Amino acid sequence: MQHTRLRPAITVRATAAALLTATVLAGCSAGVGKSPEQARGSVVEFVEGSTDVVGDGWEVGEGPGLGKCGFGLGQGGVQYVYAKVRSASADPKADVEAVEQHWKELGVATERYQTGGEDPILGVRGRGGPVESSDFRADSRGYTIDGSSLCVAGDFDKMSLDGQN
């Protein structure tokens, strides 16, 4: 009789363990099967496409630079960060709306934000789609668009020594 009572408990534990494993792997698997070169290319393409939405005059602010990330289950990985900057336009609100719409079309989940004060910075941040995260800040002193690629398998230390940043 006790044997019968244990069976449902074992089944529940096994199911919970399988669901936890699937959740952890799904959360970390966005870059599975992609190479560091593909991750680098995707963030550059994403940021360049985003800057095209609000016009010309952009310059590289940072990168694309190699960084560390957690690829899953204790395994290290790599990702690239890329940022571009330019002077502000006359209508930051319209530019934020345009970038947000572009990102939504690419499957990015977006969230608008605004700082306090007399001259607030407007912006939109994103997660998902072709990149891990992104941000567009529309400050009256200048604009910045940046993105971080998906995390992919790679040895940061080895790649850094090999000049792959």
DSSP file with accessible surface (Angstrom, degrees, kcal/mol):
  #  RESIDUE AA STRUCTURE BP1 BP2  ACC     N-H-->O    O-->H-N    N-H-->O    O-->H-N    TCO  KAPPA ALPHA  PHI   PSI    X-CA   Y-CA   Z-CA
    1    1 A M     >        0   0  173      0, 0.0     4,-1.3     0, 0.0     3,-0.3   0.000 360.0 360.0 360.0 -39.7    0.0    0.0    0.0
    2    2 A Q  H  >  +     0   0  146      1,-0.2     4,-1.5     2,-0.2     3,-0.0   0.852 360.0  61.6 -65.2 -34.2    2.8    2.4    0.8
    3    3 A H  H  > S+     0   0  123      1,-0.2     4,-1.3     2,-0.2    -1,-0.2   0.899 101.4  52.5 -58.2 -39.9    4.3    1.6   -2.6
    4    4 A T  H  4 S+     0   0   99     -3,-0.3    -1,-0.2     1,-0.2    -2,-0.2   0.879 106.9  52.5 -65.4 -37.5    1.2    3.0   -4.3
    5    5 A R  H  X S+     0   0  179     -4,-1.3     4,-0.9     1,-0.2    -1,-0.2   0.824 106.5  53.5 -69.3 -32.2    1.4    6.2   -2.4
    6    6 A L  H  X S+     0   0   90     -4,-1.5     4,-2.7     1,-0.2     5,-0.3   0.835  94.7  69.4 -72.2 -32.6    5.0    6.8   -3.4
    7    7 A R  H  X S+     0   0  154     -4,-1.3     4,-2.5     1,-0.2     5,-0.2   0.933  99.8  45.7 -57.4 -49.0    4.4    6.4   -7.1
    8    8 A P  H  > S+     0   0   76      0, 0.0     4,-2.6     0, 0.0    -1,-0.2   0.916 113.6  50.9 -61.7 -37.9    2.4    9.7   -7.5
    9    9 A A  H  X S+     0   0   38     -4,-0.9     4,-2.4     2,-0.2    -2,-0.2   0.924 111.3  47.2 -65.3 -41.6    5.0   11.6   -5.4
   10   10 A I  H  X S+     0   0  101     -4,-2.7     4,-2.7     2,-0.2     5,-0.2   0.928 112.4  50.1 -65.1 -41.9    7.8   10.2   -7.6
   11   11 A T  H  X S+     0   0   78     -4,-2.5     4,-2.6    -5,-0.3    -2,-0.2   0.928 110.9  49.0 -62.3 -43.8    5.9   11.2  -10.8
   12   12 A V  H  X S+     0   0   99     -4,-2.6     4,-2.7     1,-0.2     5,-0.2   0.932 113.1  47.1 -62.9 -44.4    5.3   14.7   -9.5
   13   13 A R  H  X S+     0   0  175     -4,-2.4     4,-2.5     2,-0.2    -2,-0.2   0.921 112.7  48.6 -63.9 -44.0    9.0   15.1   -8.6
   14   14 A A  H  X S+     0   0   61     -4,-2.7     4,-2.3     2,-0.2    -1,-0.2   0.918 112.9  48.0 -63.7 -41.6   10.1   13.8  -11.9
   15   15 A T  H  X S+     0   0   74     -4,-2.6     4,-2.6    -5,-0.2    -2,-0.2   0.928 112.1  49.2 -64.6 -43.4    7.7   16.1  -13.8
   16   16 A A  H  X S+     0   0   55     -4,-2.7     4,-2.5     1,-0.2    -2,-0.2   0.919 111.4  49.6 -62.6 -42.0    8.8   19.1  -11.8
   17   17 A A  H  X S+     0   0   54     -4,-2.5     4,-2.5    -5,-0.2    -1,-0.2   0.918 111.5  48.9 -64.0 -41.4   12.4   18.3  -12.4
   18   18 A A  H  X S+     0   0   62     -4,-2.3     4,-2.5     2,-0.2    -2,-0.2   0.916 112.3  48.2 -64.8 -42.0   11.8   18.0  -16.2
   19   19 A L  H  X S+     0   0  110     -4,-2.6     4,-2.5     2,-0.2    -2,-0.2   0.912 111.5  50.0 -65.3 -41.0    9.9   21.2  -16.3
   20   20 A L  H  X S+     0   0  113     -4,-2.5     4,-2.6     2,-0.2     5,-0.2   0.940 111.9  48.0 -62.5 -45.0   12.6   23.1  -14.4
   21   21 A T  H  X S+     0   0   76     -4,-2.5     4,-2.8     1,-0.2     5,-0.2   0.935 112.4  48.7 -61.9 -45.0   15.3   21.7  -16.7
   22   22 A A  H  X S+     0   0   57     -4,-2.5     4,-2.7     1,-0.2     5,-0.2   0.910 111.7  49.9 -63.1 -39.3   13.3   22.7  -19.8
   23   23 A T  H  X S+     0   0   95     -4,-2.5     4,-2.3     2,-0.2    -2,-0.2   0.937 112.4  46.5 -65.3 -45.3   12.7   26.2  -18.4
   24   24 A V  H  X S+     0   0   53     -4,-2.6     4,-1.2     1,-0.2    -2,-0.2   0.944 115.5  45.9 -62.9 -45.6   16.4   26.7  -17.6
   25   25 A L  H  X S+     0   0   83     -4,-2.8     4,-0.7    -5,-0.2     3,-0.3   0.911 112.2  50.5 -66.6 -39.7   17.4   25.4  -21.0
   26   26 A A  H >< S+     0   0   66     -4,-2.7     3,-0.6    -5,-0.2     4,-0.3   0.907 108.8  52.6 -64.7 -39.3   14.8   27.5  -22.9
   27   27 A G  H 3< S+     0   0   65     -4,-2.3    -1,-0.2     1,-0.2     3,-0.2   0.790 119.5  34.3 -66.3 -26.2   15.9   30.6  -21.1
   28   28 A C  H 3< S+     0   0   45     -4,-1.2     3,-0.4    -3,-0.3    -1,-0.2   0.359 101.3  78.3-108.3   2.0   19.5   30.1  -22.0
   29   29 A S    X<  +     0   0   52     -4,-0.7     3,-1.7    -3,-0.6    -1,-0.1   0.401  55.2 103.4 -99.2   7.1   19.1   28.5  -25.5
   30   30 A A  T 3  S+     0   0   54      1,-0.3    -1,-0.2    -4,-0.3   120,-0.1   0.851  91.6  38.7 -58.2 -34.1   18.3   31.6  -27.6
   31   31 A G  T >  S+     0   0    1    120,-0.4     3,-2.1    -3,-0.4   122,-0.3   0.362  85.0 132.9 -97.6   7.2   21.8   31.6  -29.0
   32   32 A V  T <  S+     0   0   88     -3,-1.7     3,-0.1     1,-0.3    -3,-0.1  -0.331  76.0  15.4 -61.3 133.8   22.2   27.8  -29.3
   33   33 A G  T 3  S+     0   0   78      1,-0.3     2,-0.3    -2,-0.0    -1,-0.3   0.371 101.5 113.8  85.3  -5.7   23.6   26.8  -32.6
   34   34 A K    <   -     0   0   91     -3,-2.1   119,-0.4   117,-0.1    -1,-0.3  -0.777  60.2-133.8 -99.5 146.4   24.8   30.3  -33.5
   35   35 A S     >  -     0   0   36     -2,-0.3     4,-2.3    -3,-0.1     5,-0.2  -0.509  26.0-109.3 -89.7 161.9   28.4   31.1  -33.8
   36   36 A P  H  > S+     0   0   20      0, 0.0     4,-2.7     0, 0.0     5,-0.2   0.887 121.6  56.3 -56.8 -35.6   30.1   34.2  -32.2
   37   37 A E  H  > S+     0   0  118      1,-0.2     4,-2.5     2,-0.2     5,-0.2   0.896 107.3  47.9 -64.1 -39.2   30.4   35.6  -35.7
   38   38 A Q  H  > S+     0   0  108      2,-0.2     4,-2.5     1,-0.2    -1,-0.2   0.894 111.0  50.9 -67.6 -39.3   26.7   35.3  -36.2
   39   39 A A  H  X S+     0   0    2     -4,-2.3     4,-1.9     2,-0.2     5,-0.2   0.933 112.0  47.5 -62.9 -44.3   26.0   36.9  -32.8
   40   40 A R  H  X S+     0   0  102     -4,-2.7     4,-2.0     1,-0.2    -2,-0.2   0.942 113.6  47.4 -61.2 -48.0   28.3   39.8  -33.8
   41   41 A G  H  X S+     0   0   37     -4,-2.5     4,-2.7     1,-0.2     5,-0.2   0.886 109.3  53.8 -62.7 -38.0   26.7   40.2  -37.2
   42   42 A S  H  X S+     0   0   24     -4,-2.5     4,-2.4     2,-0.2    -1,-0.2   0.904 109.7  45.9 -68.0 -39.4   23.2   40.1  -35.8
   43   43 A V  H  X S+     0   0    0     -4,-1.9     4,-2.6     2,-0.2     5,-0.3   0.901 113.7  49.6 -72.2 -35.7   23.8   42.9  -33.2
   44   44 A V  H  X S+     0   0   37     -4,-2.0     4,-2.9    -5,-0.2     5,-0.3   0.959 113.2  46.5 -64.6 -46.4   25.5   45.1  -35.8
   45   45 A E  H  X S+     0   0  148     -4,-2.7     4,-2.5     1,-0.2     5,-0.2   0.912 113.4  50.1 -61.0 -41.8   22.6   44.6  -38.3
   46   46 A F  H  X S+     0   0    7     -4,-2.4     4,-2.0    -5,-0.2    -1,-0.2   0.944 114.3  42.1 -62.8 -49.7   20.1   45.3  -35.6
   47   47 A V  H  X S+     0   0    0     -4,-2.6     4,-2.4     2,-0.2     5,-0.2   0.931 115.2  50.2 -67.2 -43.2   21.7   48.5  -34.4
   48   48 A E  H  X S+     0   0   59     -4,-2.9     4,-1.9    -5,-0.3    -1,-0.2   0.925 112.0  48.1 -60.8 -43.5   22.4   49.7  -38.0
   49   49 A G  H  X S+     0   0   21     -4,-2.5     4,-0.9    -5,-0.3    -1,-0.2   0.876 110.9  51.7 -64.2 -35.9   18.8   49.0  -39.0
   50   50 A S  H  X S+     0   0    0     -4,-2.0     4,-0.6    -5,-0.2     3,-0.5   0.887 108.1  50.4 -68.9 -38.6   17.5   50.9  -35.9
   51   51 A T  H >< S+     0   0    2     -4,-2.4     3,-1.1     1,-0.2     4,-0.3   0.876 102.5  61.5 -67.9 -33.6   19.6   53.9  -36.6
   52   52 A D  H >< S+     0   0  115     -4,-1.9     3,-1.0     1,-0.2    -1,-0.2   0.808  93.8  65.6 -60.0 -29.2   18.3   54.0  -40.2
   53   53 A V  H 3< S+     0   0   54     -4,-0.9    -1,-0.2    -3,-0.5    -2,-0.2   0.817 109.2  35.9 -64.4 -30.8   14.8   54.5  -38.7
   54   54 A V  T << S-     0   0   13     -3,-1.1    -1,-0.2    -4,-0.6    -2,-0.2   0.194 116.8-103.2-114.8  18.8   15.7   57.9  -37.3
   55   55 A G    <   -     0   0   30     -3,-1.0    -1,-0.3    -4,-0.3     3,-0.2  -0.383  45.2 -42.7 102.2-174.8   18.0   59.3  -40.0
   56   56 A D  S    S+     0   0  144      1,-0.2     0, 0.0    -2,-0.1     0, 0.0  -0.154  84.3  75.1 -88.3-179.3   21.6   59.9  -40.8
   57   57 A G        +     0   0   55      1,-0.3    30,-0.3    29,-0.1     2,-0.2   0.549  58.5 147.9  94.9  10.2   24.6   61.2  -38.8
   58   58 A W        -     0   0   28     -3,-0.2     2,-0.3    28,-0.1    -1,-0.3  -0.542  24.0-170.6 -82.1 144.4   25.3   58.2  -36.6
   59   59 A E  E     -A   85   0A 138     26,-2.8    26,-2.9    -2,-0.2     2,-0.2  -0.945  35.2 -93.4-128.9 153.1   28.8   57.4  -35.4
   60   60 A V  E     +A   84   0A  81     -2,-0.3    24,-0.3    24,-0.2     3,-0.1  -0.467  37.4 177.8 -66.6 126.9   30.1   54.3  -33.6
   61   61 A G  E     -     0   0A  47     22,-2.9     2,-0.3     1,-0.4    23,-0.2   0.750  68.1  -5.5 -96.6 -35.4   30.0   54.9  -29.9
   62   62 A E  E    S-A   83   0A 107     21,-1.8    21,-2.6     1,-0.0    -1,-0.4  -0.943  85.6 -73.8-161.4 136.9   31.3   51.5  -28.8
   63   63 A G  E     -     0   0A  36     -2,-0.3    19,-0.2     1,-0.3     2,-0.1  -0.221  33.2-116.8  83.4-161.3   32.1   48.1  -30.4
   64   64 A P  E    S+     0   0A  21      0, 0.0     2,-0.4     0, 0.0    -1,-0.3   0.224  71.2 177.8 -68.2 126.5   31.1   45.8  -31.5
   65   65 A G  E     -A   81   0A  20     16,-2.8    16,-2.3    -3,-0.2     2,-0.2  -0.856  28.9-118.3-111.7 143.6   32.8   44.6  -28.4
   66   66 A L  E     +A   80   0A  22     -2,-0.4     2,-0.3    14,-0.2    14,-0.2  -0.547  37.5 172.5 -78.5 137.3   33.1   41.1  -27.0
   67   67 A G  E     -A   79   0A  19     12,-2.8    12,-2.0    -2,-0.2     2,-0.3  -0.917  30.4-104.7-139.2 167.5   31.7   40.5  -23.5
   68   68 A K  E     +A   78   0A 132     -2,-0.3     2,-0.3    10,-0.2    10,-0.2  -0.646  37.4 167.1 -90.8 151.7   31.0   37.6  -21.2
   69   69 A a  E     -A   77   0A  26      8,-1.8     8,-2.7    -2,-0.3     2,-0.7  -0.968  41.8 -99.7-154.0 163.9   27.6   36.1  -20.5
   70   70 A G  E     -A   76   0A  63     -2,-0.3     6,-0.2     6,-0.2    81,-0.1  -0.795  29.5-172.2 -90.0 114.6   26.1   32.9  -18.9
   71   71 A F  E     -     0   0A  25      4,-2.3     5,-0.2    -2,-0.7    -1,-0.2   0.765  55.5 -69.2 -81.7 -24.6   25.3   30.5  -21.6
   72   72 A G  E >  S+A   75   0A  14      3,-1.1     3,-2.2   -43,-0.0    -1,-0.2  -0.406 103.2  21.9 141.4 141.2   23.5   28.0  -19.4
   73   73 A L  T 3  S-     0   0  130      1,-0.3     3,-0.1    -2,-0.1   -48,-0.0   0.870 131.7 -48.1  47.2  46.9   24.0   25.5  -16.6
   74   74 A G  T 3  S+     0   0   89      1,-0.2     2,-0.5     0, 0.0    -1,-0.3   0.479 105.1 132.2  80.8   1.1   27.3   27.1  -15.5
   75   75 A Q  E <   -A   72   0A 102     -3,-2.2    -4,-2.3     1,-0.0    -3,-1.1  -0.746  53.2-131.1 -90.3 128.8   28.8   27.2  -19.0
   76   76 A G  E     +A   70   0A  50     -2,-0.5    78,-0.7    -6,-0.2     2,-0.3  -0.392  30.2 176.3 -74.4 154.4   30.3   30.6  -20.0
   77   77 A G  E     -AB  69 153A   3     -8,-2.7    -8,-1.8    76,-0.2     2,-0.3  -0.825  20.7-119.5-144.3-177.0   29.4   32.2  -23.2
   78   78 A V  E     +AB  68 152A   0     74,-2.8    74,-2.7    -2,-0.3     2,-0.3  -0.928  21.1 177.1-130.7 155.4   30.1   35.4  -25.2
   79   79 A Q  E     -A   67   0A  34    -12,-2.0   -12,-2.8    -2,-0.3     2,-0.4  -0.960  23.2-124.5-148.8 162.9   28.0   38.2  -26.6
   80   80 A Y  E     -A   66   0A   6     -2,-0.3    69,-3.2    70,-0.3     2,-0.4  -0.897  13.1-156.4-113.7 143.6   28.7   41.4  -28.5
   81   81 A V  E     +AC  65 148A  38    -16,-2.3   -16,-2.8    -2,-0.4     2,-0.4  -0.957  13.9 179.6-118.0 136.0   27.7   44.9  -27.5
   82   82 A Y  E     + C   0 147A  12     65,-2.3    65,-2.2    -2,-0.4     2,-0.4  -1.000   1.0 178.9-140.1 134.1   27.3   47.6  -30.1
   83   83 A A  E     -AC  62 146A   8    -21,-2.6   -22,-2.9    -2,-0.4   -21,-1.8  -0.996   7.8-168.3-138.4 143.3   26.3   51.3  -29.7
   84   84 A K  E     -AC  60 145A  21     61,-2.7    61,-2.3    -2,-0.4     2,-0.3  -0.948   8.5-164.7-127.7 151.5   26.0   54.3  -32.0
   85   85 A V  E     +AC  59 144A  52    -26,-2.9   -26,-2.8    -2,-0.3     2,-0.3  -0.911  13.5 158.1-132.6 158.2   25.5   57.9  -31.2
   86   86 A R  E     - C   0 143A  37     57,-1.8    57,-3.3    -2,-0.3   -28,-0.1  -0.969  45.7 -74.2-165.0 172.2   24.4   61.1  -32.9
   87   87 A S        -     0   0   91    -30,-0.3    55,-0.2    -2,-0.3    54,-0.1  -0.319  58.3 -96.9 -72.0 158.7   23.0   64.6  -32.2
   88   88 A A        -     0   0   30     52,-0.3     2,-0.2     1,-0.1    -1,-0.1  -0.297  32.8-134.1 -74.2 158.6   19.4   64.9  -31.2
   89   89 A S        -     0   0   40      1,-0.0    -1,-0.1    53,-0.0    53,-0.1  -0.520  28.7-101.0-102.2 180.0   16.6   65.8  -33.6
   90   90 A A  S    S+     0   0  110      1,-0.2    -2,-0.0    -2,-0.2    -1,-0.0   0.677 113.9  43.6 -75.6 -17.5   13.8   68.3  -33.2
   91   91 A D     >  +     0   0   88      1,-0.1     4,-1.9     2,-0.1    -1,-0.2  -0.599  57.4 164.8-133.3  75.2   11.2   65.6  -32.3
   92   92 A P  H  > S+     0   0   34      0, 0.0     4,-2.6     0, 0.0     5,-0.2   0.865  78.4  58.4 -59.3 -36.0   12.6   63.0  -29.9
   93   93 A K  H  > S+     0   0  124      1,-0.2     4,-2.2     2,-0.2     5,-0.2   0.933 107.1  46.4 -61.1 -44.5    9.1   61.7  -29.1
   94   94 A A  H  > S+     0   0   35     -3,-0.2     4,-2.3     1,-0.2    -1,-0.2   0.881 111.8  52.4 -64.8 -36.3    8.4   60.8  -32.7
   95   95 A D  H  X S+     0   0   24     -4,-1.9     4,-2.5     2,-0.2     5,-0.2   0.909 108.4  49.8 -67.3 -40.8   11.9   59.2  -33.0
   96   96 A V  H  X S+     0   0    4     -4,-2.6     4,-2.7     1,-0.2     5,-0.2   0.933 111.8  49.3 -61.8 -44.5   11.2   57.0  -29.9
   97   97 A E  H  X S+     0   0   81     -4,-2.2     4,-2.4    -5,-0.2    -2,-0.2   0.911 111.3  49.4 -60.9 -42.3    7.9   56.0  -31.4
   98   98 A A  H  X S+     0   0   35     -4,-2.3     4,-2.3     2,-0.2    -2,-0.2   0.919 113.1  45.5 -65.3 -44.2    9.5   55.1  -34.7
   99   99 A V  H  X S+     0   0    0     -4,-2.5     4,-2.8     2,-0.2     5,-0.2   0.934 112.4  51.7 -65.4 -43.7   12.3   53.0  -33.1
  100  100 A E  H  X S+     0   0   21     -4,-2.7     4,-2.5    -5,-0.2    -2,-0.2   0.931 110.5  48.1 -59.1 -44.3    9.7   51.2  -30.9
  101  101 A Q  H  X S+     0   0  104     -4,-2.4     4,-2.0    -5,-0.2    -1,-0.2   0.928 111.2  50.8 -62.7 -43.1    7.6   50.3  -33.9
  102  102 A H  H  X S+     0   0   40     -4,-2.3     4,-1.0     1,-0.2    -2,-0.2   0.929 111.3  48.1 -59.4 -46.5   10.6   49.0  -35.8
  103  103 A W  H ><>S+     0   0    0     -4,-2.8     5,-2.5     1,-0.2     3,-0.7   0.907 108.3  53.7 -64.2 -40.6   11.6   46.9  -32.8
  104  104 A K  H ><5S+     0   0  108     -4,-2.5     3,-1.6     1,-0.3    -1,-0.2   0.895 104.7  55.4 -61.0 -38.4    8.1   45.5  -32.4
  105  105 A E  H 3<5S+     0   0  136     -4,-2.0    -1,-0.3     1,-0.3    -2,-0.2   0.773 106.6  51.9 -63.9 -25.2    8.2   44.5  -36.1
  106  106 A L  T <<5S-     0   0   72     -4,-1.0    -1,-0.3    -3,-0.7    -2,-0.2   0.361 125.8-101.9 -90.8   2.0   11.4   42.5  -35.3
  107  107 A G  T < 5S+     0   0   54     -3,-1.6     2,-0.4     1,-0.3    22,-0.4   0.673  71.6 148.3  87.5  18.5    9.8   40.7  -32.4
  108  108 A V      < -     0   0    6     -5,-2.5     2,-0.5    20,-0.1    -1,-0.3  -0.722  46.8-132.6 -88.8 132.6   11.3   42.8  -29.6
  109  109 A A  E     -D  127   0A  69     18,-2.7    18,-2.0    -2,-0.4     2,-0.3  -0.740  34.8-158.9 -80.9 126.0    9.3   43.3  -26.4
  110  110 A T  E     -D  126   0A  35     -2,-0.5     2,-0.3    16,-0.2    16,-0.2  -0.762  22.7-173.0-115.0 158.2    9.5   47.0  -25.7
  111  111 A E  E     -D  125   0A 117     14,-2.2    14,-2.7    -2,-0.3     2,-0.2  -0.943  17.7-143.3-147.0 121.8    9.1   49.3  -22.7
  112  112 A R  E     -D  124   0A 113     -2,-0.3     2,-0.3    12,-0.2    12,-0.3  -0.531  21.8-178.9 -81.9 153.6    9.1   53.1  -22.9
  113  113 A Y  E     -D  123   0A  43     10,-2.4    10,-2.0    -2,-0.2     2,-0.3  -0.952  14.3-165.7-146.7 164.8   10.7   55.2  -20.2
  114  114 A Q  E     -D  122   0A 130     -2,-0.3     8,-0.2     8,-0.2     2,-0.1  -0.957  17.5-134.7-152.9 132.5   11.2   58.9  -19.3
  115  115 A T        -     0   0   60      6,-2.0     8,-0.0    -2,-0.3     2,-0.0  -0.385  29.7-110.0 -80.0 168.3   13.5   60.5  -16.7
  116  116 A G        +     0   0   68      4,-0.1     5,-0.2    -2,-0.1     3,-0.2  -0.133  67.2  69.6 -85.5-174.9   12.3   63.2  -14.4
  117  117 A G  S    S-     0   0   71      1,-0.2     0, 0.0     3,-0.1     0, 0.0  -0.286  94.6 -61.0  97.7 178.9   13.3   66.9  -14.5
  118  118 A E  S    S+     0   0  204      1,-0.3    -1,-0.2    -2,-0.1    -2,-0.0   0.791 131.7  34.8 -72.4 -31.8   12.7   69.9  -16.8
  119  119 A D  S    S-     0   0  101     -3,-0.2    -1,-0.3     2,-0.0    21,-0.2  -0.665  88.3-165.4-123.4  75.4   14.4   68.3  -19.8
  120  120 A P        -     0   0   35      0, 0.0     2,-0.5     0, 0.0    20,-0.2  -0.222  19.1-124.9 -68.1 150.6   13.6   64.6  -19.5
  121  121 A I        -     0   0   35     -5,-0.2    -6,-2.0    18,-0.1     2,-0.3  -0.830  26.6-153.6 -89.3 127.1   15.4   61.9  -21.5
  122  122 A L  E     +DE 114 138A  35     16,-1.9    16,-3.7    -2,-0.5     2,-0.3  -0.715  26.1 149.7 -96.5 153.9   12.9   59.8  -23.5
  123  123 A G  E     -DE 113 137A   1    -10,-2.0   -10,-2.4    -2,-0.3     2,-0.3  -0.994  36.5-138.6-170.0 172.7   13.6   56.3  -24.4
  124  124 A V  E     -DE 112 136A   0     12,-1.9    12,-2.6    -2,-0.3     2,-0.3  -0.986  16.1-162.3-142.9 133.7   12.6   52.7  -25.2
  125  125 A R  E     -DE 111 135A 101    -14,-2.7   -14,-2.2    -2,-0.3     2,-0.3  -0.881  11.3-163.2-113.5 156.0   14.3   49.5  -24.0
  126  126 A G  E     -DE 110 134A   3      8,-2.6     8,-2.1    -2,-0.3     2,-0.4  -0.946  13.0-164.2-139.0 158.3   13.8   46.2  -25.6
  127  127 A R  E     +DE 109 133A 146    -18,-2.0   -18,-2.7    -2,-0.3     6,-0.2  -0.997  55.8   5.1-139.8 139.4   14.3   42.5  -24.9
  128  128 A G  E >  S+ E   0 131A  29      4,-1.2     3,-1.1     3,-0.5   -20,-0.1  -0.388  71.4  94.3  90.7-166.4   14.3   39.6  -27.3
  129  129 A G  T 3  S-     0   0   37    -22,-0.4   -22,-0.1     1,-0.2    -1,-0.1  -0.538 110.8 -17.5  72.7-140.4   13.9   39.3  -31.0
  130  130 A P  T 3  S+     0   0   44      0, 0.0    20,-0.5     0, 0.0     2,-0.3   0.559 135.4  44.5 -77.4  -5.1   17.3   39.2  -32.8
  131  131 A V  E <  S-E  128   0A   0     -3,-1.1    -3,-0.5    18,-0.2    18,-0.2  -0.894  78.1-124.0-133.0 164.6   19.2   40.5  -29.8
  132  132 A E  E    S-     0   0A  66     16,-2.1    -4,-1.2    -2,-0.3     2,-0.3   0.932  90.6 -12.4 -71.1 -49.7   19.2   39.9  -26.0
  133  133 A S  E     -EF 127 148A  29     15,-1.4    15,-2.7    -6,-0.2     2,-0.3  -0.985  60.9-174.4-152.0 160.3   18.6   43.6  -25.1
  134  134 A S  E     -EF 126 147A   5     -8,-2.1    -8,-2.6    -2,-0.3     2,-0.3  -0.974   3.8-165.0-153.0 160.7   18.5   47.0  -26.7
  135  135 A D  E     -EF 125 146A  26     11,-2.1    11,-2.5    -2,-0.3     2,-0.5  -0.977   6.9-167.5-153.5 136.7   18.1   50.6  -25.7
  136  136 A F  E     -EF 124 145A   0    -12,-2.6   -12,-1.9    -2,-0.3     2,-0.5  -0.988  11.8-169.5-124.6 118.1   17.3   53.9  -27.5
  137  137 A R  E     -EF 123 144A  73      7,-2.6     7,-1.8    -2,-0.5     2,-0.9  -0.950   7.1-163.7-111.0 122.7   17.9   57.1  -25.4
  138  138 A A  E     +EF 122 143A   2    -16,-3.7   -16,-1.9    -2,-0.5     2,-0.3  -0.815  21.7 167.9-107.8  89.5   16.6   60.3  -26.9
  139  139 A D  E >   - F   0 142A  23      3,-1.6     3,-1.7    -2,-0.9   -18,-0.1  -0.786  45.6-124.0-101.4 145.1   18.3   63.0  -24.9
  140  140 A S  T 3  S+     0   0   60     -2,-0.3   -52,-0.3     1,-0.3     3,-0.1   0.759 114.9  54.8 -61.6 -19.7   18.3   66.7  -26.0
  141  141 A R  T 3  S-     0   0  195      1,-0.3    -1,-0.3   -54,-0.1     2,-0.2   0.595 128.7 -46.7 -87.6 -12.0   22.1   66.5  -25.9
  142  142 A G  E <   - F   0 139A  17     -3,-1.7    -3,-1.6   -55,-0.2    -1,-0.3  -0.817  54.6 -98.6 157.1 163.1   22.2   63.5  -28.2
  143  143 A Y  E     -CF  86 138A   1    -57,-3.3   -57,-1.8    -2,-0.2     2,-0.4  -0.803  24.8-169.5-106.8 151.6   20.9   60.1  -29.1
  144  144 A T  E     -CF  85 137A  34     -7,-1.8    -7,-2.6    -2,-0.3     2,-0.4  -0.997   4.6-176.0-139.2 133.2   22.2   56.6  -28.3
  145  145 A I  E     +CF  84 136A   0    -61,-2.3   -61,-2.7    -2,-0.4     2,-0.3  -1.000  16.8 167.7-123.5 129.2   21.1   53.3  -29.7
  146  146 A D  E     -CF  83 135A  32    -11,-2.5   -11,-2.1    -2,-0.4     2,-0.3  -0.955  12.5-172.8-138.6 161.0   22.7   50.1  -28.3
  147  147 A G  E     -CF  82 134A   0    -65,-2.2   -65,-2.3    -2,-0.3     2,-0.4  -0.991  15.9-146.1-149.4 152.4   22.2   46.4  -28.4
  148  148 A S  E     -CF  81 133A  19    -15,-2.7   -16,-2.1    -2,-0.3   -15,-1.4  -0.990  28.5-128.3-118.0 129.0   23.6   43.3  -26.9
  149  149 A S        -     0   0    0    -69,-3.2   -18,-0.2    -2,-0.4  -110,-0.1  -0.130  36.6 -81.4 -67.9 169.0   23.6   40.1  -29.0
  150  150 A L        -     0   0   14    -20,-0.5     2,-0.4  -111,-0.1   -70,-0.3  -0.344  54.2-100.5 -62.2 151.8   22.2   36.8  -27.9
  151  151 A a        -     0   0   16    -72,-0.1  -120,-0.4   -81,-0.1     2,-0.3  -0.653  48.4-177.8 -78.2 129.7   24.6   34.8  -25.7
  152  152 A V  E     -B   78   0A   0    -74,-2.7   -74,-2.8    -2,-0.4   -83,-0.1  -0.886  35.9 -84.8-126.9 160.7   26.4   32.1  -27.7
  153  153 A A  E    S+B   77   0A  43   -119,-0.4     2,-0.3  -122,-0.3   -76,-0.2  -0.403  70.2 124.6 -64.1 134.2   28.8   29.4  -26.8
  154  154 A G        -     0   0   25    -78,-0.7     2,-0.8    -2,-0.1   -83,-0.1  -0.864  62.2-109.7 175.9 155.0   32.4   30.7  -26.7
  155  155 A D     >  -     0   0   92     -2,-0.3     4,-2.9     1,-0.2     5,-0.3  -0.850  26.0-166.0-100.4 101.4   35.5   31.1  -24.6
  156  156 A F  H  > S+     0   0   52     -2,-0.8     4,-2.8     1,-0.2     5,-0.2   0.899  86.3  49.7 -54.3 -48.4   35.8   34.8  -23.8
  157  157 A D  H  > S+     0   0   94      2,-0.2     4,-2.2     1,-0.2    -1,-0.2   0.935 114.4  43.9 -60.3 -47.5   39.4   34.5  -22.6
  158  158 A K  H  > S+     0   0  117      2,-0.2     4,-2.0     1,-0.2    -2,-0.2   0.932 115.0  48.8 -64.0 -44.8   40.6   32.6  -25.7
  159  159 A M  H  <>S+     0   0   12     -4,-2.9     5,-2.9     1,-0.2    -2,-0.2   0.895 110.7  51.2 -64.5 -37.9   38.7   34.9  -28.1
  160  160 A S  H ><5S+     0   0   38     -4,-2.8     3,-1.3    -5,-0.3     5,-0.2   0.921 110.8  47.9 -64.3 -43.6   40.1   38.0  -26.4
  161  161 A L  H 3<5S+     0   0  152     -4,-2.2    -1,-0.2     1,-0.3    -2,-0.2   0.845 109.8  53.4 -65.2 -32.3   43.6   36.6  -26.7
  162  162 A D  T 3<5S-     0   0   86     -4,-2.0    -1,-0.3    -5,-0.2    -2,-0.2   0.416 117.4-114.6 -82.7   1.3   43.0   35.8  -30.3
  163  163 A G  T < 5 +     0   0   55     -3,-1.3    -3,-0.2    -4,-0.2    -2,-0.1   0.784  69.9 140.7  73.3  28.6   41.8   39.4  -31.0
  164  164 A Q      <       0   0   70     -5,-2.9    -4,-0.2    -6,-0.1    -1,-0.1   0.067 360.0 360.0 -92.1  25.9   38.2   38.4  -31.8
  165  165 A N              0   0   97     -5,-0.2    -5,-0.0    -6,-0.2   -85,-0.0  -0.037 360.0 360.0 -98.2 360.0   36.7   41.4  -30.0
